[in-house]
Amino acid sequence: MGHAAEKESSMLGATAKGTVILGGIFAVHEDVEKENRTFAPHLHPCIRLQARGLVRMLAMINAVEKVNRSPLLADVNVTLGYHILDSCADVSTALRATAHFIERSHCLGTTSCGPPVLAVVGASHSEGSIAIARQLTLEMIPQISYSSTAVTLSDKRRFPAFMRTIPNDRHQTAAMVSLLSTYGWTWVGVVITDGNYGQSALENFVSQASKNGICVAFKSIIPQAVGSQDVRSAITQTARTIFENPEAQVIVSFAKPTLMVYLYQELKNQMLRGGRDRKSMRRVWVASDSWSSSSSVKENIHLEDMGHVLGFTFKSGDLSSFNEYLSRLEAAGHDDTGDNVFLQEFYTQLNASEGYGDTELVSKAVETLREHTHAGTIFSVEMAVSAIAQALVSVCRNRDCRTPGTVQPWELLKAMWMEEFKLRDKRFKFDSSGDINLGYDVTMWRSDGENIHIQDIVAEYHPHNNSFTHSNHSTTQQLNALKHIISKCSKSCIPGKSKKTTKGPHTCCYECAICSANYYSNDTDMAQCLSCDPDTEWSPEGSSSCLPKDRLFFSWQDPFAMVLLTFSALGVVLNLLVSALFLHQRDTPVVKAAGGPLSQVILFSLVISDISAMLFVGRPNSLQCKARQVLFGVSFTLCVSCILVKTLHILLAFQFNPELHEVLRGLYKPYIIVAICVSLQAATCICWLVLKSPYNHIVNNPTTLLEDCHEGSYLAFGVMLGYIAVLAFVCFICAFKGRKLPHLYNEAKFITFSMLLYLISWLLFVPVYITTSGVYLPAVEMVVILISNYGILCCHFFPKCYIIIFKKEQNTNTAFRKKLYEYSNKTTDVVSVSVVTNCREGVTCPSLHRGSITRHCRERSNSI
């Protein structure tokens, strides 16, 4: 196959000659024999050859041979050779291999060393890569790893010569945290292998998980030395911890494949010994790249017991070239391995267990190698070799590189940093950290009954935006099957409740507290309840949303409002009908006795007052709030002022004291009196509107918004009502004095009753208005206004209408004169008795007699 094996310094390796030599460090064996029998320095023998490590080594050999066959290196007349050593997954052994490479560079010019190693591909594990990088940095020999993911290796101040063709663990842990967040898994366990890789991964995972509200239920750290007592004890304790944390249904593992197999076996043993059912063992395992594609794990576990395995693997490439290489290896047969001790040992190990013939042995060996072939790792190794080869071409374009020492390692390193390289028609470039970050493929393990297969890629992770894309609809459905799995410390708090952290180190363990009134939570596991907008919203206790506050006002659709509006409209109609009747009968004695033109003014003011009452209904606005009180105040003042004039007129008409009569006649100026009374009220209202006018406002109640009119100045409101009350009281006093006048003239009784009704209703209104609040507060004033209006209408005008319509014989001058004559005779008798009494008591007696009183009454009749 164009390569040979050699034994130098007690180290086994595979080499091939070339103008430029590449070093390779692969973990072909799983471990070394740690038993120390001497204090002298010695090389520990490697144990347990693993097919996965052999596949990686063969991938590098194939990649070098493929580059040598391409025209790329032929242009600069160089070829690549390799010197591959086995680290046996042991740091000390890896350091010995590195020392051997550096030693070749120092003995340049001697025939025993050959060309120096200009670059190294490896190592597999981060612990080994960190140790190797420290040594290679001294000589600035470029190192490209295909699977070491520790974050610390991206620190170019410490490891300037280290590069890798995969992303570092910070991206992997970010992908894991993003996956956990997607499914709401906030309570997880973590299992790692002790060492730089495991500790770095744990540190990054915990840091990123805490930022995303994910808590670590337990951390299990297993030592690296497989088979030691410490490892067995740690695995036993880890299995016990997993069973003791049933709420942690998801476990993130950065452990090595062999340790995962041992952990599975221990879990199964404890399940059987403890009499537990299979469900108690099942978990969702989130596998890191260290074992997510491990064939040894797949071959030794059963998914029915294990649960689900979601693995993160590196981006994969085309395996056709490597499969062809394996086919050529199979065709070459068992005898064509040369001195490749790794391949010979693999054949020997396989033959010892099964006893195959030569042809069957090679076929079985190649089949096993194919089973342990992982596209992601093969692709990473091929990228490493291609990057070195193309950097070499860039350096050797202007010089002859066939002579050893012509090209320095640091020149090759600089070229790799500065330039892109090409592989399968795609271009790649190392970033500022020396990484190639292509993201990850997410795989989901599945079983066909006995065997476990890595399922086709179910999703891809994109580091630049921390997102996943699903491969196809079927894989999306398979991932959706995981949504029923709950991995939380506490049960989710449903909408209407919030998390209340309990005492303890974890914020993921909490109780659910019911949201209080006017607070809500509209999602599960909310950290706190959100406040409703106090101006427009409310919510009862334990709400998942806010309810809009109902806007309340004395609505037109309210049944009570409809009744009051009906009475208001009826009042307007009745006032207009009475006005029309009085206008038609304006020359009759009854209409003249009712005040003549003043009666029309009173009826008009009552119409306006009824209309003002209607303004108390409906959603209030600024104009409505100002208009309703002012309209009522001015209109009703006009009404009461006219009634006051009528009362004074009646008293003047029937006042028999000549001196008082002359005084009243001088003061009696009807329209001036009305104008003065109304003007005073108008001035009050104008001051009210200018200084502190009524306005619409909203009363914010716990569950409702009450829209109402605020009177602005309650003092002005009280002055307005008090002024009307004073006028009404004067009317009441004057009317009370004239209550015994002739029946047909006697409006005084009705005025007395109407004013008394007004005063009583408004006296009752004051305490009710002060103590009442709510929707029906406007209705209180509306009712009092209507009572006042209907009191005046019924007392002042309905009796006159009755006479005009039904007692027409009484609405004549003759009938009025007759009533006056009867009243004058009655009054004469009363006055005569009074005069005689007064004369007997020595009081000066006026010269009165029946004739003069009768004549006085006739004069008043004519004036009326």
Secondary structure as UniProt FT lines:
FT   STRAND          4..8
FT   TURN            9..10
FT   STRAND          11..16
FT   STRAND          20..26
FT   STRAND          29..32
FT   STRAND          46..49
FT   HELIX           51..69
FT   HELIX           71..74
FT   TURN            75..77
FT   STRAND          80..86
FT   TURN            88..89
FT   HELIX           91..106
FT   TURN            107..109
FT   TURN            111..113
FT   STRAND          117..121
FT   HELIX           126..139
FT   STRAND          143..145
FT   HELIX           151..154
FT   TURN            156..158
FT   TURN            160..161
FT   STRAND          162..164
FT   HELIX           169..183
FT   STRAND          187..193
FT   HELIX           196..211
FT   TURN            212..213
FT   STRAND          215..222
FT   TURN            226..227
FT   HELIX           229..244
FT   TURN            246..247
FT   STRAND          250..254
FT   HELIX           257..273
FT   TURN            274..275
FT   HELIX           278..280
FT   STRAND          283..287
FT   TURN            289..293
FT   HELIX           295..300
FT   HELIX           303..306
FT   STRAND          307..314
FT   HELIX           320..332
FT   HELIX           334..337
FT   TURN            338..339
FT   HELIX           341..354
FT   HELIX           358..371
FT   HELIX           375..396
FT   TURN            397..398
FT   TURN            404..405
FT   HELIX           409..418
FT   STRAND          421..423
FT   TURN            424..425
FT   STRAND          426..428
FT   TURN            432..433
FT   STRAND          440..447
FT   STRAND          452..454
FT   STRAND          459..462
FT   TURN            463..466
FT   STRAND          467..470
FT   HELIX           473..480
FT   HELIX           481..484
FT   TURN            495..496
FT   STRAND          497..501
FT   TURN            507..508
FT   STRAND          510..514
FT   TURN            517..518
FT   STRAND          519..520
FT   TURN            524..525
FT   STRAND          530..531
FT   TURN            534..536
FT   STRAND          537..538
FT   TURN            541..542
FT   STRAND          547..548
FT   STRAND          550..552
FT   TURN            556..557
FT   HELIX           559..584
FT   TURN            585..587
FT   HELIX           589..593
FT   TURN            594..596
FT   HELIX           597..614
FT   TURN            615..616
FT   HELIX           622..653
FT   HELIX           658..667
FT   HELIX           670..692
FT   STRAND          695..700
FT   STRAND          704..710
FT   HELIX           714..737
FT   TURN            738..740
FT   TURN            743..745
FT   HELIX           748..771
FT   TURN            775..776
FT   HELIX           777..792
FT   HELIX           793..797
FT   HELIX           798..806
FT   HELIX           808..810
FT   HELIX           813..840
FT   TURN            841..842
FT   HELIX           850..863
//
